[in-house]
Amino acid sequence: MNPISTIRDEALSLPSAKSLSIVVFPRKKNYPKCPHCELMFMKEIDLKTHLEDDQWEQYIHSNFQGCLTCEECCLFFDSSKGYMQHYGKVHETKYKYSKCSQCPKKFKNKYAVKFHMKQVHQKTTRENCPSCGKVFYNKYLIPKHLLKCSNGKFESIKNSIAN
């Protein structure tokens, strides 16, 4: 008997494979975990595919009670604002472009315009480097700058930003 034909016959009898993103080496992120077999997945939708319907409902009820759910991609949100931003950015197919009232830029949704206004025109998100005083759009740009600016004194300055 030919071993290759036997393997091919066995492979054809198997159910179709589902592509799931399983986490093998977890980092700091809190990955969704199967409550039954402890497998970790990259996304909630992969966990949903892994679980039976009643198991999925039980998982949602125990972990996300009171949260808003995006039914299309299985993401959960604590606030309606977060859900609306997500839906507008990811799932909205027909865009009602929103214009900035102070410059000619256009955005896909009103939340992007609000963020643009705060960051660019009102300058409320601006932060200064504690070492040299250089101004940045937001505090998230400072740590990378500090590696160059402070010549290895990153940790002490990072702690001063957090306070």
N, C-alpha and C positions, 0 to 999 in steps of 0.2 A: 504494500500500500504506500502511496506517495505521501510523505509527511506534509508537504506544502499544500496539497489539495485538502488534507484533513484540517489544517490550520485555517484555510480559507473557508471551508464549510462551517467550522465552529464560529468563525468571526461573523459569517452571514446570519447565523442563528441568534446572535446577541442583539439586545435592544440597541437602538440608536444612541450614540454617545451624546451627552449634553456637555457643553463647554462651561465649566465653572471655574472661577478664580479662587483657588484655595490658598490660604496663607501658610507657608511652610516655616519661614523665619520671621516671626512678628517683630515689628519695631514698636515704637511708643504708642502708636495709634490703637484705639480700642476697637478691634475688629468684631463684626458680628460672629457669634459662636453658636453652633448647634447645641441645644440643651440636651440632646440625647447622646451624641457621639463625640462632642467637644471639638469637631472640626471648625476651623476659623476660615471665614470667607472675606474677600476684598470688599464686597458690596452686599447690601441687604437683599437685593434681587437674586443673587446667587444662593443665599440661604433659603429664600422662598422657593427656588427651584429644587433645592435639596430636600426640603420638608414636604410632608403631606399637607393637604389643605387644612385639616383640623389642627395639625401641629403648628402650622403657620399662624392660624388665628389665636391659638393659645400663646404663642411666642409674642405676638403683637400685644395681646391683652396684658401679659405680665410685665413687658418691658416698656411699652409706649402708651400707656393709658393716659388719655388727656392730650396727646400730641396730634398734630395734623399730619396726614399721610398723603404723599404724592403717589397715587395709584399707578402711574405710568412707570416709575423707576424705583419704587419702594424706599423712598427717603422719608424721614420723619422730622418734623419741625415743632419747636416749642412755641413759636409765635406765628400769627397769620402774616406778619410782615416778611418773615423769612421764607414762608411758603410762597407768597406772592412774588418775591424777588426770584426765587428759584424757578417758578413756573414761567415768569416773563422771560428769563434768560434762556431756559432750556427747552421749553415745550411750545412757546408761542410761535406759531408759524406765520401769521400775518402781522407784521409789525406796524404799529401806529407810531411812526417816528416822532419822538419828542425833541423839541429844539431848546437849546439853551437861550435864555432871554438876554444874555450879555455877550455872546459870541456866536459865530455861525455853525457851531458843532451840532450834530444830530445824534440821538441815542435811541436804542431799541425800546426803552421803557422809562417811565417817570422816575424810578428809583436810581437809575444810572445818571439821570440829570441832577437829582438831588445830591448824589455823591460828588459829581463833577463840580457843582456849585460850591459845596463845602471845601473841596480840596483845592480848586483852582482860583475861584473868584473871592470867596469869603476867607480863605486861608485859615480855616479853623483847625485843620488837621496838621498844620505845620509843627515841626519839632526841630530843636537846635541840637547839634552835636555838643555834648558836655565837655569835650576835649578842645575843639577848635572853634565852635560856635557856628559852623556851616549850617544853613537852613535846608531842611528836607521836607518833601510833601507830606510824609507821615513817619511815625516812629518805627515802622518796620524796615525802613531803608537804612537806619542808623547802624545796626550791628555789623553789617557788611563793611560799611565805611570805617567803623572803629578799628577793624583789623588793619587797615592801612594807616589810619590817623594816629592811633595810640601806640604803635610799635610794640604789640604784645601785651599791653596792659588792658586787654579786652574785658576780662572778668570783673575787675574793680569798677570799670565804667559801666558795664552792663548792669551791675547791681545798683548803681546810682540812678540809672534810667528807670529801673523797676520801682524805685521808691518815689 
